[in-house]
Amino acid sequence: MKRIMKNQIGQVRVVKEGFSWTTFFFGAFVPLCRGDWKWFLIMIIATIPTFGISNFLFCFLYNKFYINDLLKEGYRFE
Protein backbone atom coordinates (compact mmCIF):
# COMPACT_ATOMS: atom_id res chain seq x y z
CA MET A 1 0.00 0.00 0.00
CA LYS A 2 1.41 3.38 -1.00
CA ARG A 3 1.11 6.43 1.25
CA ILE A 4 2.12 10.03 0.79
CA MET A 5 4.23 11.86 3.35
CA LYS A 6 4.94 15.58 3.38
CA ASN A 7 7.22 17.74 5.53
CA GLN A 8 6.74 21.33 6.69
CA ILE A 9 8.42 22.91 3.67
CA GLY A 10 6.36 20.89 1.21
CA GLN A 11 8.70 18.09 0.17
CA VAL A 12 6.70 14.97 -0.69
CA ARG A 13 7.73 11.32 -0.38
CA VAL A 14 5.67 8.37 -1.60
CA VAL A 15 6.33 5.42 0.71
CA LYS A 16 5.17 1.84 0.66
CA GLU A 17 4.05 -0.11 3.71
CA GLY A 18 4.52 -3.80 4.31
CA PHE A 19 6.76 -6.29 2.53
CA SER A 20 9.47 -4.75 0.33
CA TRP A 21 9.86 -6.63 -2.93
CA THR A 22 12.56 -4.22 -4.02
CA THR A 23 14.61 -5.06 -0.93
CA PHE A 24 14.00 -8.75 -1.64
CA PHE A 25 15.49 -8.47 -5.13
CA PHE A 26 18.06 -5.67 -4.72
CA GLY A 27 19.02 -5.76 -1.03
CA ALA A 28 21.08 -2.82 0.22
CA PHE A 29 20.78 -0.93 -3.07
CA VAL A 30 17.25 0.16 -2.06
CA PRO A 31 18.33 2.44 0.82
CA LEU A 32 21.26 3.60 -1.32
CA CYS A 33 18.88 4.77 -4.07
CA ARG A 34 16.60 6.43 -1.49
CA GLY A 35 19.53 8.29 0.05
CA ASP A 36 19.07 6.45 3.34
CA TRP A 37 22.77 6.11 4.27
CA LYS A 38 22.18 4.82 7.79
CA TRP A 39 20.21 1.76 6.69
CA PHE A 40 22.47 1.20 3.69
CA LEU A 41 25.45 0.79 6.00
CA ILE A 42 23.50 -1.34 8.48
CA MET A 43 22.32 -3.66 5.72
CA ILE A 44 25.79 -4.00 4.19
CA ILE A 45 27.36 -4.73 7.58
CA ALA A 46 24.64 -7.30 8.40
CA THR A 47 24.83 -8.97 4.98
CA ILE A 48 28.53 -9.79 5.04
CA PRO A 49 28.68 -12.06 8.14
CA THR A 50 25.29 -13.70 7.42
CA PHE A 51 26.10 -14.36 3.74
CA GLY A 52 22.93 -12.53 2.62
CA ILE A 53 20.45 -14.28 4.90
CA SER A 54 19.78 -11.01 6.75
CA ASN A 55 18.35 -9.55 3.51
CA PHE A 56 15.37 -11.86 3.92
CA LEU A 57 14.66 -10.29 7.31
CA PHE A 58 15.07 -6.77 5.94
CA CYS A 59 12.40 -7.49 3.29
CA PHE A 60 9.83 -7.51 6.06
CA LEU A 61 11.26 -4.65 8.14
CA TYR A 62 12.93 -2.04 5.93
CA ASN A 63 9.82 -0.09 4.83
CA LYS A 64 8.78 0.25 8.47
CA PHE A 65 12.24 1.52 9.44
CA TYR A 66 12.22 3.99 6.53
CA ILE A 67 8.80 5.40 7.50
CA ASN A 68 9.87 5.77 11.15
CA ASP A 69 13.00 7.67 10.10
CA LEU A 70 10.92 10.02 7.92
CA LEU A 71 8.54 10.65 10.82
CA LYS A 72 11.53 11.60 12.99
CA GLU A 73 12.67 14.02 10.26
CA GLY A 74 9.33 15.85 10.39
CA TYR A 75 7.36 14.18 7.61
CA ARG A 76 3.67 13.55 8.24
CA PHE A 77 1.09 11.43 6.43
CA GLU A 78 -1.33 13.29 4.20
Secondary structure, DSSP 8 states (H G I E B T S, - for coil): -EEEEE-TT--EEEEE-S--HHHHHHTTHHHHHHT-HHHHHHHHHHHHHHTTHHHHHHHHHHHHHHHHHHHHTT-EE-
